[in-house]
Amino acid sequence: DLARIQTPTMLIVGSNDAAVAALNLEAWARLRCEKAIEIIPGAGHLFEEPGALDNVTALAARWFNAHLTGALLPSR
């Protein structure tokens, strides 16, 4: 089913969560849409390490800004 996704997709995973990182890399390889994967160095599954969640937030904000700008605005 991953190959059928058409929506731009970004995956974010912590480098210290080896099992989830491996699954994310496998999923990323199967996606056929515009895609990105970001691995947060030194972060675990919940991004509880100092600064990790700030990195996730910044990455997500840039992705959404690039892909959703204007998409939610009402038509005039």
C-alpha positions as CSV (number, residue, x, y, z in Angstrom):
1,D,0.0,0.0,0.0
2,L,2.9,2.4,0.6
3,A,3.6,2.6,-3.2
4,R,0.0,3.9,-3.7
5,I,0.4,7.0,-1.4
6,Q,0.3,10.2,-3.5
7,T,0.5,12.8,-0.7
8,P,4.0,14.2,0.0
9,T,5.3,12.3,3.0
10,M,8.0,13.0,5.5
11,L,9.1,10.5,8.1
12,I,10.9,11.6,11.2
13,V,12.7,9.1,13.5
14,G,15.3,9.2,16.3
15,S,18.7,7.6,15.6
16,N,18.7,5.8,18.9
17,D,15.5,3.8,18.1
18,A,17.1,1.3,15.7
19,A,14.0,-0.9,15.2
20,V,11.7,2.0,14.3
21,A,14.5,3.7,12.2
22,A,14.8,0.4,10.2
23,L,11.0,0.3,9.6
24,N,11.0,3.9,8.6
25,L,13.8,3.4,6.1
26,E,12.0,0.4,4.6
27,A,8.8,2.4,4.3
28,W,10.6,5.4,2.8
29,A,12.1,3.1,0.1
30,R,8.7,1.9,-0.9
31,L,7.1,5.3,-1.2
32,R,6.7,6.6,-4.7
33,C,5.4,10.0,-3.8
34,E,7.5,13.1,-3.0
35,K,9.2,12.0,0.2
36,A,11.8,12.8,2.8
37,I,13.2,11.0,5.8
38,E,14.8,12.8,8.7
39,I,16.8,11.0,11.4
40,I,17.3,13.0,14.5
41,P,20.8,12.3,15.9
42,G,20.9,11.0,19.5
43,A,17.1,10.9,19.8
44,G,14.9,8.0,21.0
45,H,11.4,7.0,20.2
46,L,9.6,9.8,22.0
47,F,12.2,12.6,21.2
48,E,12.6,13.3,24.9
49,E,16.2,14.2,24.7
50,P,17.1,18.0,25.1
51,G,16.4,19.8,21.8
52,A,15.1,16.7,20.0
53,L,11.5,17.7,19.9
54,D,12.5,21.2,18.9
55,N,14.3,19.7,15.8
56,V,11.2,17.6,15.0
57,T,9.0,20.7,15.2
58,A,11.3,22.7,13.0
59,L,11.5,20.0,10.4
60,A,7.7,19.4,10.4
61,A,7.0,23.2,10.2
62,R,9.3,23.6,7.1
63,W,7.7,20.5,5.5
64,F,4.2,21.8,6.1
65,N,5.1,25.3,5.0
66,A,6.5,23.9,1.7
67,H,3.6,21.5,1.0
68,L,0.5,23.1,2.6
69,T,0.9,26.8,2.0
70,G,-2.3,28.1,0.6
71,A,-3.9,24.6,0.6
72,L,-6.2,25.4,3.5
73,L,-7.1,28.9,2.6
74,P,-10.6,29.5,1.5
75,S,-11.1,30.4,-2.2
76,R,-12.0,34.0,-3.0
